[in-house]
């Protein structure tokens, strides 16, 4: 669920940036050109640059804003689906479709998208139901090379060691 929330947050930030570019770019154009006509020298060049930047901001914002907001909106059904699977423990497509008030084909597509983008991990999907992947490898514990507490180099673990002890601060770190 964290991966999809991070991706959704990035999409929101992109959408806001494009929106700000559009809104900021529109007044930059007339302000830049109007005041540039009344000035000379370095200020004239800066105001022309402001107007040109306004044109670029407006163009990018005009085309990017709807795409970015649509991209952000496309995360809503994925987030709702993953919530229903992970928190409500609903694993079959007909029940998910009823729970989310969507068609079964839409649910199947959303599940495939979530699995393809690695937002939904640890499940098998056969087209009609999800099953937990019991063969999933256990996540390895981190291998430490420096002590996170004092920054000293840790000794290299030997075969059969279950932990490494920092010789400076005495902290113990599991390796398996």
Residue, then its C-alpha position, 0 to 999 in steps of 0.5 A: x500500500x505504501x508504494x501506491x501511496x507514494x506514487x499517488x503523492x508524486x502524481x499529486x505534486x506533478x499535477x499541482x506543479x503543472x497547474x501553478x505553471x499554467x496560472x503563473x504563466x498567463x500573467x507573465x506574458x502581458x506583464x513581461x511584454x508591456x513593461x519591456x516596451x517601456x524600458x531599455x537595457x538590462x531590465x528590457x532583456x529581463x522582462x522579455x525573458x519573463x514574457x518568454x518564460x510565461x509563454x513556455x509556462x502557459x504552454x506546458x501548463x495548458x497541456x500538462x495540467x489535464x494529463x497530470x490531474x487525470x494521472x492522479x485521479x487514476x490512482x483512486x481505484x487502485x488505492x481502494x482496491x488494494x485497501x479492500x484486498x489488504x485490509x478487508x481481506x477480500x480476494x475474489x473478483x465478484x466480491x470485490x466488484x460488489x464491494x467497490x461498486x464496479x464491473x468485474x472486468x474493471x476489477x480484473x484490469x485494476x488488479x493486473x495493473x496493481x500487480x504489474x506496477x508492483x503495488x500489490x505484492x505477494x499474491x497470485x491472480x488467476x483471473x477470478x481470485x487472488x491467493x496469498x503467495x506462500x512461497x514468497x522469500x523471507x526478506x533478508x535482514x540488512x547487512x551492516x558494514x558500519x555501525x549505525x550508532x557510532x559509525x565505526x566499521x563492523x567486523x566481517x561476519x564469519x560463517x555461522x555467525x548470527x550477529x555482529x558486535x561493534x567493538x567500540x560501542x557494543x551494539x549487536x546487529x543480527x545478520x541472518 
